[in-house]
Amino acid sequence: MATLMSASELHERLETGRRTVLLDVRWVLGRTDGHLEYLGAHLPGAVFVDLPTELADHAQTGLGRHPLPTKDRFQESARKWGINDGDTVVAYDDSGSMAAARVWWMLRNAGFVSVYLLDGGLAAWRSAGYPVESGEVSPAVGNVTLGEGLMPAITEQEAAQWHRNGVLLDARAGERYRGEVEPIDPRAGHIPGAVSAPTTGNVSAAGTFLPREELRRRFEELGLDQSSNVAVYCGSGVTASHEIAALEIAGYRAALYPGSFSQWSNNAANDVVVGSTPFDEDSAAPSGTSTAAGSSVGA
């Protein structure tokens, strides 16, 4: 099934009146102005999705910084966004799909098949000269029925052993993987055995996904082949969803570690490695941290 929809394809759908639900998922780690930006300009008819409150459930403890909501809670949100059974959903943001991929993965995990990422997001739409509108959109409540567990996922315990029989990719920025900085989690570094694969390497300067062949070459250089068991984590399961989308485009099916490094690093029993290689037992975690700076840090 397709992962992406281009701006021209989406515009044609909307022009011909085909039922399409647009989700605006503007969110970047360390910033809270996504809704204000949405109110200023968004795709016509797009509904704002608040990632911290609607794509995460903070009542669940010990599961990382953005725990996945329960099936019932997510279904309630999806209906509030106006989604009906049989609809086509297109999600976008203004950060190379780094945030929008979260709702793409969650809907796919819930068994909703016809969901896409707008390739290039808001920037691609505007570059094509298509119109935007301002203000809040409050659609009629939908009737979608969602399931759960349709996308592969791994637990904290499985992440610890994944390198033995597969490839565990770390989708955060390289400096976080190496332990040089840590803007938000309690310890700096990476899960032992993980390979650095920043999500920024999946997209062009314009924020569109690289072509399938280039993505495939990138992942092959990271050690993947058709027989690889692949899992992905990031800071809290957000940008790891983007990596999974890129892997899908390249022809790989990958599992998500939803708790990601935010869960891993909060458990004192878990080892954390610093340095540029998957294992580096001689290194000690640095004490310094830095502030977050944009989506490339890997939420």
Beta strands, then each sheet from edge to edge (+ up, - down):
strand 1: 4-5
strand 2: 20-24
strand 3: 47-48
strand 4: 88-92
strand 5: 115-118
strand 6: 167-170
strand 7: 195-196
strand 8: 230-233
strand 9: 254-256
sheet 1: 1+ 5+ 4+ 2+ 3+
sheet 2: 7+ 6+ 8+ 9+
end
